[in-house]
Amino acid sequence: MNLPSGNADHQITIEYKGVQIGLLISATPAIALTIGGIVRAGKQSTNRSDVLLSLSSSVQTDYEWHEFIEVSAFFTEREVQIKISANKSNLFEETITL
């Protein structure tokens, strides 16, 4: 599932070890993980509330060095709680009002 940025209600972008990591969020609910501007994973749900969507992907951060990126998004009727981590270290955490 690809969630083009034009269809996203919210977009988060962080930089981690020289790599741009992005998360596209739609209230439908749906999310897409981008790494270096390329969609690497995506998920959506037909349920509208109390939905947990999780994504993961590896990213090369140095010559022959890879990090494991994980994203979770918990959707309620009015907000989504976002967490982004790399190798189990928290990189970003925020609650967004939908």
Biopython code that builds the backbone (N, CA, C, O; Angstrom):
import numpy as np
from Bio.PDB.StructureBuilder import StructureBuilder

atoms = [
    (1, "MET", "N", (0.845, -1.173, 0.000)),
    (1, "MET", "CA", (0.000, 0.000, 0.000)),
    (1, "MET", "C", (0.890, 1.235, 0.000)),
    (1, "MET", "O", (1.710, 1.413, 0.901)),
    (2, "ASN", "N", (0.736, 2.061, -0.975)),
    (2, "ASN", "CA", (1.481, 3.319, -1.029)),
    (2, "ASN", "C", (0.549, 4.461, -0.683)),
    (2, "ASN", "O", (-0.552, 4.552, -1.225)),
    (3, "LEU", "N", (0.970, 5.317, 0.199)),
    (3, "LEU", "CA", (0.193, 6.485, 0.596)),
    (3, "LEU", "C", (0.931, 7.704, 0.062)),
    (3, "LEU", "O", (1.831, 8.209, 0.734)),
    (4, "PRO", "N", (0.584, 8.187, -1.114)),
    (4, "PRO", "CA", (1.280, 9.353, -1.671)),
    (4, "PRO", "C", (1.161, 10.552, -0.743)),
    (4, "PRO", "O", (0.129, 10.731, -0.096)),
    (5, "SER", "N", (2.185, 11.364, -0.669)),
    (5, "SER", "CA", (2.205, 12.498, 0.263)),
    (5, "SER", "C", (1.036, 13.443, 0.025)),
    (5, "SER", "O", (0.613, 14.128, 0.956)),
    (6, "GLY", "N", (0.505, 13.502, -1.180)),
    (6, "GLY", "CA", (-0.650, 14.352, -1.456)),
    (6, "GLY", "C", (-1.918, 13.879, -0.767)),
    (6, "GLY", "O", (-2.847, 14.662, -0.572)),
    (7, "ASN", "N", (-1.966, 12.596, -0.393)),
    (7, "ASN", "CA", (-3.127, 12.035, 0.289)),
    (7, "ASN", "C", (-2.926, 11.941, 1.794)),
    (7, "ASN", "O", (-3.808, 11.450, 2.499)),
    (8, "ALA", "N", (-1.812, 12.390, 2.291)),
    (8, "ALA", "CA", (-1.521, 12.315, 3.723)),
    (8, "ALA", "C", (-2.105, 13.519, 4.449)),
    (8, "ALA", "O", (-2.025, 14.649, 3.967)),
    (9, "ASP", "N", (-2.690, 13.264, 5.607)),
    (9, "ASP", "CA", (-3.193, 14.347, 6.448)),
    (9, "ASP", "C", (-2.063, 14.978, 7.257)),
    (9, "ASP", "O", (-2.100, 16.166, 7.574)),
    (10, "HIS", "N", (-1.060, 14.165, 7.586)),
    (10, "HIS", "CA", (0.103, 14.639, 8.348)),
    (10, "HIS", "C", (1.357, 13.966, 7.793)),
    (10, "HIS", "O", (1.309, 12.848, 7.281)),
    (11, "GLN", "N", (2.462, 14.668, 7.907)),
    (11, "GLN", "CA", (3.739, 14.117, 7.464)),
    (11, "GLN", "C", (4.800, 14.445, 8.502)),
    (11, "GLN", "O", (4.931, 15.591, 8.930)),
    (12, "ILE", "N", (5.552, 13.436, 8.899)),
    (12, "ILE", "CA", (6.648, 13.608, 9.861)),
    (12, "ILE", "C", (7.935, 13.252, 9.146)),
    (12, "ILE", "O", (8.003, 12.241, 8.447)),
    (13, "THR", "N", (8.948, 14.070, 9.315)),
    (13, "THR", "CA", (10.261, 13.790, 8.735)),
    (13, "THR", "C", (11.324, 14.020, 9.797)),
    (13, "THR", "O", (11.370, 15.075, 10.429)),
    (14, "ILE", "N", (12.176, 13.021, 9.986)),
    (14, "ILE", "CA", (13.310, 13.163, 10.900)),
    (14, "ILE", "C", (14.568, 12.719, 10.159)),
    (14, "ILE", "O", (14.496, 11.993, 9.167)),
    (15, "GLU", "N", (15.703, 13.160, 10.649)),
    (15, "GLU", "CA", (16.966, 12.705, 10.093)),
    (15, "GLU", "C", (17.666, 11.856, 11.144)),
    (15, "GLU", "O", (17.768, 12.238, 12.309)),
    (16, "TYR", "N", (18.142, 10.703, 10.710)),
    (16, "TYR", "CA", (18.824, 9.779, 11.610)),
    (16, "TYR", "C", (20.087, 9.285, 10.930)),
    (16, "TYR", "O", (20.024, 8.596, 9.911)),
    (17, "LYS", "N", (21.226, 9.635, 11.491)),
    (17, "LYS", "CA", (22.533, 9.228, 10.969)),
    (17, "LYS", "C", (22.665, 9.518, 9.476)),
    (17, "LYS", "O", (23.174, 8.700, 8.709)),
    (18, "GLY", "N", (22.194, 10.705, 9.082)),
    (18, "GLY", "CA", (22.330, 11.138, 7.702)),
    (18, "GLY", "C", (21.278, 10.605, 6.750)),
    (18, "GLY", "O", (21.356, 10.843, 5.544)),
    (19, "VAL", "N", (20.291, 9.883, 7.276)),
    (19, "VAL", "CA", (19.237, 9.314, 6.440)),
    (19, "VAL", "C", (17.909, 9.971, 6.802)),
    (19, "VAL", "O", (17.575, 10.106, 7.980)),
    (20, "GLN", "N", (17.154, 10.379, 5.781)),
    (20, "GLN", "CA", (15.857, 11.000, 6.017)),
    (20, "GLN", "C", (14.789, 9.909, 6.154)),
    (20, "GLN", "O", (14.583, 9.100, 5.249)),
    (21, "ILE", "N", (14.117, 9.910, 7.309)),
    (21, "ILE", "CA", (13.051, 8.953, 7.596)),
    (21, "ILE", "C", (11.752, 9.734, 7.689)),
    (21, "ILE", "O", (11.664, 10.727, 8.411)),
    (22, "GLY", "N", (10.746, 9.282, 6.957)),
    (22, "GLY", "CA", (9.476, 9.980, 6.946)),
    (22, "GLY", "C", (8.317, 9.061, 7.266)),
    (22, "GLY", "O", (8.393, 7.848, 7.067)),
    (23, "LEU", "N", (7.252, 9.646, 7.758)),
    (23, "LEU", "CA", (6.026, 8.909, 8.020)),
    (23, "LEU", "C", (4.860, 9.723, 7.490)),
    (23, "LEU", "O", (4.658, 10.872, 7.884)),
    (24, "LEU", "N", (4.098, 9.121, 6.596)),
    (24, "LEU", "CA", (2.895, 9.730, 6.058)),
    (24, "LEU", "C", (1.714, 9.147, 6.814)),
    (24, "LEU", "O", (1.622, 7.931, 6.985)),
    (25, "ILE", "N", (0.808, 10.011, 7.268)),
    (25, "ILE", "CA", (-0.295, 9.580, 8.116)),
    (25, "ILE", "C", (-1.605, 10.082, 7.523)),
    (25, "ILE", "O", (-1.736, 11.256, 7.173)),
    (26, "SER", "N", (-2.570, 9.175, 7.415)),
    (26, "SER", "CA", (-3.911, 9.529, 6.967)),
    (26, "SER", "C", (-4.892, 9.123, 8.057)),
    (26, "SER", "O", (-4.709, 8.092, 8.704)),
    (27, "ALA", "N", (-5.918, 9.915, 8.263)),
    (27, "ALA", "CA", (-6.916, 9.636, 9.297)),
    (27, "ALA", "C", (-7.795, 8.445, 8.943)),
    (27, "ALA", "O", (-8.656, 8.078, 9.742)),
    (28, "THR", "N", (-7.618, 7.835, 7.793)),
    (28, "THR", "CA", (-8.513, 6.769, 7.321)),
    (28, "THR", "C", (-8.601, 5.511, 8.179)),
    (28, "THR", "O", (-9.695, 4.955, 8.087)),
    (29, "PRO", "N", (-7.764, 4.954, 8.948)),
    (29, "PRO", "CA", (-6.353, 5.218, 9.192)),
    (29, "PRO", "C", (-5.420, 4.450, 8.240)),
    (29, "PRO", "O", (-5.696, 3.324, 7.826)),
    (30, "ALA", "N", (-4.311, 5.114, 7.919)),
    (30, "ALA", "CA", (-3.276, 4.517, 7.086)),
    (30, "ALA", "C", (-1.951, 5.214, 7.377)),
    (30, "ALA", "O", (-1.929, 6.394, 7.729)),
    (31, "ILE", "N", (-0.846, 4.480, 7.229)),
    (31, "ILE", "CA", (0.493, 5.051, 7.395)),
    (31, "ILE", "C", (1.416, 4.489, 6.322)),
    (31, "ILE", "O", (1.190, 3.395, 5.806)),
    (32, "ALA", "N", (2.443, 5.238, 5.995)),
    (32, "ALA", "CA", (3.473, 4.778, 5.073)),
    (32, "ALA", "C", (4.822, 5.279, 5.583)),
    (32, "ALA", "O", (4.956, 6.441, 5.966)),
    (33, "LEU", "N", (5.805, 4.405, 5.584)),
    (33, "LEU", "CA", (7.165, 4.721, 6.021)),
    (33, "LEU", "C", (8.020, 5.000, 4.795)),
    (33, "LEU", "O", (8.088, 4.185, 3.875)),
    (34, "THR", "N", (8.675, 6.164, 4.790)),
    (34, "THR", "CA", (9.582, 6.490, 3.697)),
    (34, "THR", "C", (11.006, 6.570, 4.240)),
    (34, "THR", "O", (11.239, 7.046, 5.351)),
    (35, "ILE", "N", (11.930, 6.104, 3.448)),
    (35, "ILE", "CA", (13.351, 6.200, 3.785)),
    (35, "ILE", "C", (14.052, 6.757, 2.565)),
    (35, "ILE", "O", (14.011, 6.169, 1.484)),
    (36, "GLY", "N", (14.695, 7.898, 2.750)),
    (36, "GLY", "CA", (15.334, 8.567, 1.626)),
    (36, "GLY", "C", (14.333, 8.987, 0.557)),
    (36, "GLY", "O", (14.676, 9.057, -0.623)),
    (37, "GLY", "N", (13.086, 9.271, 0.969)),
    (37, "GLY", "CA", (12.068, 9.723, 0.041)),
    (37, "GLY", "C", (11.345, 8.608, -0.709)),
    (37, "GLY", "O", (10.462, 8.885, -1.521)),
    (38, "ILE", "N", (11.706, 7.356, -0.450)),
    (38, "ILE", "CA", (11.094, 6.207, -1.118)),
    (38, "ILE", "C", (10.196, 5.469, -0.136)),
    (38, "ILE", "O", (10.617, 5.165, 0.981)),
    (39, "VAL", "N", (8.960, 5.177, -0.541)),
    (39, "VAL", "CA", (8.050, 4.435, 0.331)),
    (39, "VAL", "C", (8.574, 3.011, 0.474)),
    (39, "VAL", "O", (8.723, 2.287, -0.510)),
    (40, "ARG", "N", (8.851, 2.622, 1.721)),
    (40, "ARG", "CA", (9.399, 1.289, 1.993)),
    (40, "ARG", "C", (8.375, 0.325, 2.562)),
    (40, "ARG", "O", (8.519, -0.890, 2.419)),
    (41, "ALA", "N", (7.323, 0.862, 3.217)),
    (41, "ALA", "CA", (6.292, 0.006, 3.806)),
    (41, "ALA", "C", (5.051, 0.841, 4.048)),
    (41, "ALA", "O", (5.136, 2.054, 4.241)),
    (42, "GLY", "N", (3.905, 0.195, 4.038)),
    (42, "GLY", "CA", (2.665, 0.901, 4.313)),
    (42, "GLY", "C", (1.596, -0.050, 4.814)),
    (42, "GLY", "O", (1.638, -1.250, 4.545)),
    (43, "LYS", "N", (0.636, 0.500, 5.545)),
    (43, "LYS", "CA", (-0.482, -0.282, 6.071)),
    (43, "LYS", "C", (-1.689, 0.607, 6.212)),
    (43, "LYS", "O", (-1.582, 1.817, 6.416)),
    (44, "GLN", "N", (-2.860, -0.031, 6.096)),
    (44, "GLN", "CA", (-4.100, 0.687, 6.346)),
    (44, "GLN", "C", (-5.064, -0.259, 7.035)),
    (44, "GLN", "O", (-4.849, -1.471, 7.055)),
    (45, "SER", "N", (-6.122, 0.294, 7.598)),
    (45, "SER", "CA", (-7.116, -0.504, 8.295)),
    (45, "SER", "C", (-8.512, -0.056, 7.883)),
    (45, "SER", "O", (-8.732, 1.113, 7.566)),
    (46, "THR", "N", (-9.438, -0.985, 7.891)),
    (46, "THR", "CA", (-10.827, -0.636, 7.626)),
    (46, "THR", "C", (-11.516, -0.178, 8.905)),
    (46, "THR", "O", (-12.554, 0.482, 8.847)),
    (47, "ASN", "N", (-10.946, -0.522, 10.063)),
    (47, "ASN", "CA", (-11.474, -0.022, 11.336)),
    (47, "ASN", "C", (-11.119, 1.449, 11.464)),
    (47, "ASN", "O", (-10.065, 1.871, 10.988)),
    (48, "ARG", "N", (-11.966, 2.224, 12.089)),
    (48, "ARG", "CA", (-11.756, 3.669, 12.184)),
    (48, "ARG", "C", (-11.167, 4.104, 13.522)),
    (48, "ARG", "O", (-10.668, 5.224, 13.626)),
    (49, "SER", "N", (-11.211, 3.256, 14.549)),
    (49, "SER", "CA", (-10.770, 3.688, 15.874)),
    (49, "SER", "C", (-10.150, 2.525, 16.632)),
    (49, "SER", "O", (-10.442, 1.358, 16.374)),
    (50, "ASP", "N", (-9.288, 2.879, 17.574)),
    (50, "ASP", "CA", (-8.575, 1.893, 18.399)),
    (50, "ASP", "C", (-7.839, 0.875, 17.528)),
    (50, "ASP", "O", (-7.996, -0.336, 17.679)),
    (51, "VAL", "N", (-7.033, 1.409, 16.613)),
    (51, "VAL", "CA", (-6.286, 0.603, 15.651)),
    (51, "VAL", "C", (-4.790, 0.849, 15.854)),
    (51, "VAL", "O", (-4.350, 1.997, 15.911)),
    (52, "LEU", "N", (-4.012, -0.226, 15.961)),
    (52, "LEU", "CA", (-2.563, -0.123, 16.036)),
    (52, "LEU", "C", (-1.979, -0.612, 14.719)),
    (52, "LEU", "O", (-2.171, -1.767, 14.339)),
    (53, "LEU", "N", (-1.264, 0.272, 14.022)),
    (53, "LEU", "CA", (-0.570, -0.092, 12.796)),
    (53, "LEU", "C", (0.924, -0.033, 13.061)),
    (53, "LEU", "O", (1.415, 0.936, 13.640)),
    (54, "SER", "N", (1.650, -1.061, 12.644)),
    (54, "SER", "CA", (3.103, -1.118, 12.855)),
    (54, "SER", "C", (3.805, -1.404, 11.533)),
    (54, "SER", "O", (3.327, -2.184, 10.709)),
    (55, "LEU", "N", (4.951, -0.752, 11.352)),
    (55, "LEU", "CA", (5.776, -0.941, 10.165)),
    (55, "LEU", "C", (7.228, -1.096, 10.579)),
    (55, "LEU", "O", (7.626, -0.631, 11.647)),
    (56, "SER", "N", (8.021, -1.749, 9.736)),
    (56, "SER", "CA", (9.453, -1.832, 9.996)),
    (56, "SER", "C", (10.203, -1.956, 8.672)),
    (56, "SER", "O", (9.666, -2.411, 7.662)),
    (57, "SER", "N", (11.453, -1.537, 8.717)),
    (57, "SER", "CA", (12.313, -1.616, 7.548)),
    (57, "SER", "C", (13.748, -1.435, 8.003)),
    (57, "SER", "O", (14.004, -0.829, 9.043)),
    (58, "SER", "N", (14.666, -1.950, 7.241)),
    (58, "SER", "CA", (16.076, -1.690, 7.543)),
    (58, "SER", "C", (16.543, -0.512, 6.692)),
    (58, "SER", "O", (15.996, -0.239, 5.623)),
    (59, "VAL", "N", (17.561, 0.173, 7.190)),
    (59, "VAL", "CA", (18.123, 1.311, 6.476)),
    (59, "VAL", "C", (19.641, 1.260, 6.612)),
    (59, "VAL", "O", (20.167, 0.975, 7.687)),
    (60, "GLN", "N", (20.331, 1.536, 5.525)),
    (60, "GLN", "CA", (21.788, 1.570, 5.564)),
    (60, "GLN", "C", (22.229, 2.955, 6.011)),
    (60, "GLN", "O", (21.943, 3.949, 5.345)),
    (61, "THR", "N", (22.927, 3.017, 7.141)),
    (61, "THR", "CA", (23.361, 4.302, 7.682)),
    (61, "THR", "C", (24.855, 4.546, 7.508)),
    (61, "THR", "O", (25.339, 5.645, 7.777)),
    (62, "ASP", "N", (25.572, 3.551, 7.069)),
    (62, "ASP", "CA", (27.006, 3.686, 6.841)),
    (62, "ASP", "C", (27.424, 2.512, 5.959)),
    (62, "ASP", "O", (26.624, 1.613, 5.697)),
    (63, "TYR", "N", (28.637, 2.519, 5.517)),
    (63, "TYR", "CA", (29.129, 1.434, 4.688)),
    (63, "TYR", "C", (29.009, 0.124, 5.460)),
    (63, "TYR", "O", (29.609, -0.039, 6.523)),
    (64, "GLU", "N", (28.235, -0.799, 4.919)),
    (64, "GLU", "CA", (27.979, -2.105, 5.531)),
    (64, "GLU", "C", (27.408, -2.017, 6.949)),
    (64, "GLU", "O", (27.634, -2.919, 7.756)),
    (65, "TRP", "N", (26.675, -0.948, 7.263)),
    (65, "TRP", "CA", (26.041, -0.811, 8.577)),
    (65, "TRP", "C", (24.563, -0.533, 8.366)),
    (65, "TRP", "O", (24.190, 0.427, 7.692)),
    (66, "HIS", "N", (23.726, -1.380, 8.946)),
    (66, "HIS", "CA", (22.283, -1.251, 8.785)),
    (66, "HIS", "C", (21.605, -1.081, 10.140)),
    (66, "HIS", "O", (22.037, -1.648, 11.143)),
    (67, "GLU", "N", (20.551, -0.301, 10.150)),
    (67, "GLU", "CA", (19.747, -0.065, 11.355)),
    (67, "GLU", "C", (18.330, -0.563, 11.062)),
    (67, "GLU", "O", (17.867, -0.518, 9.923)),
    (68, "PHE", "N", (17.659, -1.032, 12.099)),
    (68, "PHE", "CA", (16.293, -1.523, 11.977)),
    (68, "PHE", "C", (15.341, -0.439, 12.466)),
    (68, "PHE", "O", (15.352, -0.087, 13.645)),
    (69, "ILE", "N", (14.521, 0.089, 11.566)),
    (69, "ILE", "CA", (13.578, 1.162, 11.887)),
    (69, "ILE", "C", (12.200, 0.546, 12.149)),
    (69, "ILE", "O", (11.719, -0.279, 11.372)),
    (70, "GLU", "N", (11.580, 0.958, 13.249)),
    (70, "GLU", "CA", (10.235, 0.502, 13.578)),
    (70, "GLU", "C", (9.333, 1.703, 13.823)),
    (70, "GLU", "O", (9.748, 2.695, 14.422)),
    (71, "VAL", "N", (8.104, 1.602, 13.354)),
    (71, "VAL", "CA", (7.109, 2.656, 13.524)),
    (71, "VAL", "C", (5.842, 2.029, 14.069)),
    (71, "VAL", "O", (5.422, 0.964, 13.615)),
    (72, "SER", "N", (5.229, 2.692, 15.049)),
    (72, "SER", "CA", (3.898, 2.272, 15.488)),
    (72, "SER", "C", (3.007, 3.506, 15.528)),
    (72, "SER", "O", (3.440, 4.602, 15.884)),
    (73, "ALA", "N", (1.749, 3.294, 15.150)),
    (73, "ALA", "CA", (0.763, 4.372, 15.147)),
    (73, "ALA", "C", (-0.529, 3.815, 15.722)),
    (73, "ALA", "O", (-1.141, 2.914, 15.150)),
    (74, "PHE", "N", (-0.938, 4.368, 16.869)),
    (74, "PHE", "CA", (-2.181, 3.940, 17.500)),
    (74, "PHE", "C", (-3.233, 5.010, 17.252)),
    (74, "PHE", "O", (-3.117, 6.137, 17.733)),
    (75, "PHE", "N", (-4.264, 4.642, 16.492)),
    (75, "PHE", "CA", (-5.326, 5.564, 16.103)),
    (75, "PHE", "C", (-6.522, 5.436, 17.037)),
    (75, "PHE", "O", (-6.995, 4.332, 17.305)),
    (76, "THR", "N", (-7.005, 6.568, 17.528)),
    (76, "THR", "CA", (-8.293, 6.637, 18.203)),
    (76, "THR", "C", (-9.194, 7.511, 17.334)),
    (76, "THR", "O", (-8.788, 7.911, 16.243)),
    (77, "GLU", "N", (-10.386, 7.810, 17.786)),
    (77, "GLU", "CA", (-11.287, 8.630, 16.980)),
    (77, "GLU", "C", (-10.741, 10.027, 16.727)),
    (77, "GLU", "O", (-11.004, 10.611, 15.676)),
    (78, "ARG", "N", (-9.980, 10.573, 17.681)),
    (78, "ARG", "CA", (-9.561, 11.974, 17.597)),
    (78, "ARG", "C", (-8.059, 12.209, 17.469)),
    (78, "ARG", "O", (-7.631, 13.327, 17.183)),
    (79, "GLU", "N", (-7.246, 11.153, 17.681)),
    (79, "GLU", "CA", (-5.799, 11.365, 17.641)),
    (79, "GLU", "C", (-5.069, 10.095, 17.238)),
    (79, "GLU", "O", (-5.636, 9.004, 17.193)),
    (80, "VAL", "N", (-3.788, 10.283, 16.947)),
    (80, "VAL", "CA", (-2.913, 9.159, 16.645)),
    (80, "VAL", "C", (-1.623, 9.347, 17.437)),
    (80, "VAL", "O", (-1.033, 10.428, 17.439)),
    (81, "GLN", "N", (-1.197, 8.285, 18.104)),
    (81, "GLN", "CA", (0.050, 8.299, 18.878)),
    (81, "GLN", "C", (1.126, 7.638, 18.025)),
    (81, "GLN", "O", (1.006, 6.472, 17.647)),
    (82, "ILE", "N", (2.174, 8.395, 17.727)),
    (82, "ILE", "CA", (3.238, 7.945, 16.827)),
    (82, "ILE", "C", (4.506, 7.668, 17.618)),
    (82, "ILE", "O", (4.880, 8.443, 18.498)),
    (83, "LYS", "N", (5.168, 6.555, 17.300)),
    (83, "LYS", "CA", (6.493, 6.252, 17.845)),
    (83, "LYS", "C", (7.370, 5.749, 16.710)),
    (83, "LYS", "O", (6.966, 4.890, 15.925)),
    (84, "ILE", "N", (8.580, 6.299, 16.636)),
    (84, "ILE", "CA", (9.568, 5.843, 15.662)),
    (84, "ILE", "C", (10.827, 5.479, 16.439)),
    (84, "ILE", "O", (11.301, 6.260, 17.264)),
    (85, "SER", "N", (11.369, 4.288, 16.173)),
    (85, "SER", "CA", (12.582, 3.862, 16.876)),
    (85, "SER", "C", (13.557, 3.223, 15.895)),
    (85, "SER", "O", (13.179, 2.762, 14.818)),
    (86, "ALA", "N", (14.819, 3.210, 16.302)),
    (86, "ALA", "CA", (15.882, 2.561, 15.533)),
    (86, "ALA", "C", (16.652, 1.672, 16.490)),
    (86, "ALA", "O", (17.169, 2.134, 17.507)),
    (87, "ASN", "N", (16.725, 0.402, 16.158)),
    (87, "ASN", "CA", (17.409, -0.566, 17.025)),
    (87, "ASN", "C", (16.966, -0.429, 18.475)),
    (87, "ASN", "O", (17.786, -0.448, 19.393)),
    (88, "LYS", "N", (15.656, -0.290, 18.668)),
    (88, "LYS", "CA", (14.995, -0.220, 19.977)),
    (88, "LYS", "C", (15.283, 1.058, 20.764)),
    (88, "LYS", "O", (14.926, 1.148, 21.938)),
    (89, "SER", "N", (15.921, 2.046, 20.137)),
    (89, "SER", "CA", (16.126, 3.355, 20.758)),
    (89, "SER", "C", (15.085, 4.321, 20.199)),
    (89, "SER", "O", (14.902, 4.408, 18.984)),
    (90, "ASN", "N", (14.406, 5.046, 21.085)),
    (90, "ASN", "CA", (13.346, 5.961, 20.671)),
    (90, "ASN", "C", (13.933, 7.162, 19.922)),
    (90, "ASN", "O", (14.830, 7.839, 20.424)),
    (91, "LEU", "N", (13.415, 7.418, 18.712)),
    (91, "LEU", "CA", (13.850, 8.569, 17.921)),
    (91, "LEU", "C", (12.816, 9.686, 17.941)),
    (91, "LEU", "O", (13.168, 10.864, 17.892)),
    (92, "PHE", "N", (11.528, 9.313, 18.014)),
    (92, "PHE", "CA", (10.458, 10.294, 17.902)),
    (92, "PHE", "C", (9.214, 9.720, 18.562)),
    (92, "PHE", "O", (8.894, 8.541, 18.409)),
    (93, "GLU", "N", (8.515, 10.588, 19.306)),
    (93, "GLU", "CA", (7.256, 10.189, 19.913)),
    (93, "GLU", "C", (6.365, 11.411, 20.021)),
    (93, "GLU", "O", (6.777, 12.439, 20.560)),
    (94, "GLU", "N", (5.140, 11.306, 19.508)),
    (94, "GLU", "CA", (4.234, 12.450, 19.515)),
    (94, "GLU", "C", (2.796, 11.979, 19.348)),
    (94, "GLU", "O", (2.532, 10.960, 18.711)),
    (95, "THR", "N", (1.877, 12.735, 19.929)),
    (95, "THR", "CA", (0.445, 12.503, 19.715)),
    (95, "THR", "C", (-0.076, 13.633, 18.839)),
    (95, "THR", "O", (0.128, 14.809, 19.136)),
    (96, "ILE", "N", (-0.750, 13.264, 17.760)),
    (96, "ILE", "CA", (-1.249, 14.218, 16.781)),
    (96, "ILE", "C", (-2.774, 14.189, 16.798)),
    (96, "ILE", "O", (-3.384, 13.120, 16.783)),
    (97, "THR", "N", (-3.372, 15.352, 16.830)),
    (97, "THR", "CA", (-4.828, 15.453, 16.755)),
    (97, "THR", "C", (-5.259, 15.314, 15.307)),
    (97, "THR", "O", (-4.713, 15.967, 14.419)),
    (98, "LEU", "N", (-6.242, 14.460, 15.079)),
    (98, "LEU", "CA", (-6.724, 14.221, 13.713)),
    (98, "LEU", "C", (-7.792, 15.219, 13.333)),
    (98, "LEU", "O", (-8.314, 15.171, 12.219)),
]
sb = StructureBuilder()
sb.init_structure("model")
sb.init_model(0)
sb.init_chain("A")
sb.init_seg("    ")
for serial, (resi, resn, name, xyz) in enumerate(atoms, 1):
    if name == "N":
        sb.init_residue(resn, " ", resi, " ")
    sb.init_atom(name, np.array(xyz, "f"), 0.0, 1.0, " ", f" {name:<3s}", serial, name[0])
structure = sb.get_structure()
